[in-house]
Amino acid sequence: MTDQEILDNAPEGATHIDEDNDFWKFSDSKRQIFDENESWFNCDSNEPLRSLADIRKIVELEDGDV
């Protein structure tokens, strides 16, 4: 998935994505993953995560929108 596709497919509230293209939401002390039933549930993971804010900035820089 390209960075733009990640942003386009991110569910509302998502803050991160993992190597398996699973979306995560971090809020307060909660870590939640978006499951195939399209709902959030609490989950812990040690997988490397990418920040959607960082991905958004990369897309903006690539598009020259900064």
Number of C-alpha atoms within 10 A of each C-alpha: 8 9 13 13 9 18 17 9 12 18 16 7 13 22 19 22 23 16 10 9 14 16 24 27 20 14 11 6 6 12 15 20 23 20 12 8 6 9 10 18 13 12 11 9 10 6 10 10 17 16 13 19 13 13 18 15 13 14 17 13 11 10 9 8 8 8
